[in-house]
Amino acid sequence: MVTDLAMFVGHLGLERPHLVGHSLGGAVVSAAGGALDVASVINVDQSLKLADFQAGMLENEAQLRDPETFPPVIAALFDEMAGPMLQGEARALIDRERKADQDVVLGVWELLLTMSAEEVAAVVDGALAGYAGVDLPFLSLFGIDPGDGYGAWVADSIAGAVTELWDGHGHYPHLVDPDRFVARCRSFWAAAGA
């Protein structure tokens, strides 16, 4: 996916773009920030410490792989992540546009379903290794608490990384409070010298 993003950026002729990604897109832009010449990265509600998420996937692996149980399991997961603040038009948009194709979901999560926690951690470490010695503004913005010590862990991997929690905003803080999100992006980019 990082290669696809690099090709797209090249196709558009963008030089040092600001990358913003949500959920899986947050993981992609985070990996891309360590591999491409970019101006900044904003990762929206995607923990890069994948152990807890992997544990949940492994607990539900049989149901995720079964075509009969996949729809209710994935729907329950998405409903839980949405949180209570996602309402009205934003919630309707998510519900209408979400298309959880089992083959696609399992393909994206295959790494988490087939590798050990240590192997997954090594993949993440490898993706973040490109940040070593690089001064790149990086914001992790969460609506779901990523857990104690997450901000320090990211800052150890990405010098100067900032982690923020918009408590109670669920997996879609940018949709729950879009004006605040846009203002935060603008202030982050301004501080980054954009």
C-alpha positions as CSV (number, residue, x, y, z in Angstrom):
1,M,0.0,0.0,0.0
2,V,2.9,2.3,0.7
3,T,4.2,1.6,-2.9
4,D,0.7,2.5,-4.2
5,L,0.7,5.7,-2.3
6,A,4.2,6.6,-3.5
7,M,3.1,6.0,-7.1
8,F,0.0,8.1,-6.6
9,V,2.1,11.0,-5.1
10,G,4.5,10.7,-8.0
11,H,1.6,10.6,-10.6
12,L,0.2,13.8,-9.1
13,G,3.7,15.4,-9.1
14,L,3.5,16.3,-5.4
15,E,6.7,17.3,-3.6
16,R,6.8,16.6,0.1
17,P,3.1,16.2,0.7
18,H,1.4,16.2,4.1
19,L,-0.1,12.8,4.7
20,V,-3.3,12.2,6.6
21,G,-4.7,8.7,7.1
22,H,-7.5,7.2,9.2
23,S,-7.6,3.6,10.5
24,L,-5.8,1.4,8.1
25,G,-4.9,4.6,6.2
26,G,-3.2,5.8,9.4
27,A,-1.0,2.7,9.4
28,V,-0.2,3.3,5.7
29,V,0.7,6.9,6.0
30,S,2.7,6.1,9.1
31,A,4.8,3.6,7.2
32,A,5.0,5.9,4.2
33,G,6.4,8.7,6.4
34,G,9.4,6.5,7.1
35,A,9.9,5.6,3.5
36,L,9.0,8.7,1.4
37,D,10.0,12.4,1.4
38,V,7.0,13.9,3.1
39,A,6.3,17.1,5.0
40,S,4.3,15.6,7.9
41,V,2.1,12.7,8.9
42,I,-1.2,12.7,10.7
43,N,-2.4,9.2,11.8
44,V,-6.0,9.2,12.9
45,D,-7.0,6.5,15.4
46,Q,-4.7,3.8,14.3
47,S,-2.4,2.4,17.0
48,L,0.9,1.2,15.6
49,K,1.3,-1.2,18.6
50,L,-0.7,-4.0,17.1
51,A,-0.5,-6.6,19.9
52,D,-3.8,-5.8,21.5
53,F,-5.6,-5.6,18.2
54,Q,-4.0,-8.8,17.1
55,A,-5.1,-10.6,20.2
56,G,-8.7,-9.6,19.6
57,M,-8.5,-10.7,16.0
58,L,-7.1,-14.1,17.0
59,E,-9.9,-14.6,19.5
60,N,-12.4,-14.1,16.7
61,E,-10.4,-15.7,13.9
62,A,-12.8,-18.7,13.4
63,Q,-15.8,-16.4,13.2
64,L,-14.0,-13.9,10.9
65,R,-13.1,-16.8,8.5
66,D,-16.6,-18.3,8.5
67,P,-18.8,-16.6,5.8
68,E,-21.9,-17.1,8.0
69,T,-20.5,-15.5,11.1
70,F,-18.3,-12.8,9.5
71,P,-21.1,-10.3,8.9
72,P,-22.4,-10.0,12.4
73,V,-18.9,-10.2,14.0
74,I,-17.5,-7.4,11.8
75,A,-20.6,-5.3,12.2
76,A,-20.3,-5.6,16.0
77,L,-16.6,-4.6,15.8
78,F,-17.4,-1.5,13.7
79,D,-20.3,-0.5,16.0
80,E,-18.2,-0.8,19.1
81,M,-15.4,1.3,17.5
82,A,-17.8,4.0,16.3
83,G,-18.6,5.1,19.9
84,P,-21.7,7.0,21.1
85,M,-20.7,10.5,19.8
86,L,-20.9,9.5,16.1
87,Q,-24.5,10.4,15.3
88,G,-26.8,11.8,12.6
89,E,-25.5,12.3,9.1
90,A,-21.9,11.2,10.0
91,R,-23.2,7.9,11.4
92,A,-25.5,7.4,8.4
93,L,-22.6,8.0,6.0
94,I,-20.4,5.4,7.7
95,D,-23.2,2.9,7.8
96,R,-24.1,3.5,4.2
97,E,-20.6,3.4,2.8
98,R,-19.0,0.7,4.8
99,K,-18.6,-2.4,2.7
100,A,-16.8,-5.1,4.8
101,D,-15.9,-7.6,2.1
102,Q,-14.7,-10.7,3.9
103,D,-11.9,-11.4,1.4
104,V,-10.6,-7.9,1.6
105,V,-10.8,-7.7,5.4
106,L,-9.0,-11.0,5.8
107,G,-6.4,-10.1,3.2
108,V,-5.6,-6.8,5.1
109,W,-5.5,-8.6,8.5
110,E,-3.7,-11.7,7.2
111,L,-0.4,-10.5,8.8
112,L,-2.2,-10.3,12.2
113,L,-3.8,-13.6,11.8
114,T,-0.8,-15.6,10.7
115,M,2.3,-14.1,12.3
116,S,3.4,-14.2,15.9
117,A,3.2,-11.1,18.0
118,E,7.0,-10.9,17.8
119,E,6.9,-11.1,14.0
120,V,4.3,-8.4,13.8
121,A,6.3,-6.1,16.2
122,A,9.3,-6.6,13.9
123,V,7.3,-5.6,10.9
124,V,6.2,-2.4,12.7
125,D,9.8,-1.7,13.9
126,G,11.0,-2.1,10.3
127,A,8.4,0.3,9.0
128,L,9.3,2.9,11.6
129,A,13.1,2.4,11.2
130,G,12.9,5.0,8.3
131,Y,12.2,7.7,10.9
132,A,15.6,7.3,12.5
133,G,17.6,10.6,12.3
134,V,14.7,12.3,10.5
135,D,13.0,15.4,11.8
136,L,9.4,14.9,10.6
137,P,6.3,16.3,12.3
138,F,4.1,13.3,13.3
139,L,0.7,13.5,15.0
140,S,-1.2,10.5,16.3
141,L,-4.8,11.6,17.0
142,F,-7.0,9.2,18.8
143,G,-10.7,9.0,19.7
144,I,-10.2,5.7,21.4
145,D,-7.5,5.6,24.1
146,P,-4.5,3.7,22.6
147,G,-3.3,2.7,26.1
148,D,-0.9,3.8,28.8
149,G,2.5,4.6,27.4
150,Y,1.5,4.8,23.8
151,G,2.6,8.4,23.3
152,A,6.0,7.7,24.8
153,W,6.4,4.5,22.7
154,V,5.7,6.4,19.5
155,A,8.0,9.2,20.5
156,D,10.8,6.7,21.0
157,S,10.3,5.4,17.5
158,I,9.5,8.8,15.8
159,A,11.4,11.7,17.4
160,G,9.1,14.5,18.3
161,A,5.9,12.6,17.6
162,V,2.8,14.0,19.4
163,T,-0.1,11.9,20.6
164,E,-3.5,13.4,21.4
165,L,-6.7,11.7,22.7
166,W,-10.0,13.3,22.0
167,D,-11.7,11.2,24.7
168,G,-15.0,9.6,23.8
169,H,-14.8,10.5,20.1
170,G,-14.6,6.8,19.1
171,H,-12.9,5.6,15.9
172,Y,-14.0,8.6,13.9
173,P,-12.9,11.8,15.7
174,H,-12.6,13.6,12.4
175,L,-16.3,13.0,11.7
176,V,-17.6,13.5,15.2
177,D,-16.0,17.0,15.3
178,P,-14.9,17.9,11.8
179,D,-14.4,21.6,12.4
180,R,-12.1,20.9,15.3
181,F,-10.3,18.3,13.2
182,V,-9.7,20.7,10.3
183,A,-8.5,23.4,12.8
184,R,-6.1,20.9,14.4
185,C,-4.7,19.8,11.1
186,R,-4.1,23.4,10.1
187,S,-2.4,24.3,13.4
188,F,-0.2,21.2,13.1
189,W,0.8,22.0,9.6
190,A,1.5,25.7,10.6
191,A,3.7,24.5,13.5
192,A,5.5,22.2,11.0
193,G,6.3,25.2,8.8
194,A,3.8,24.4,6.0
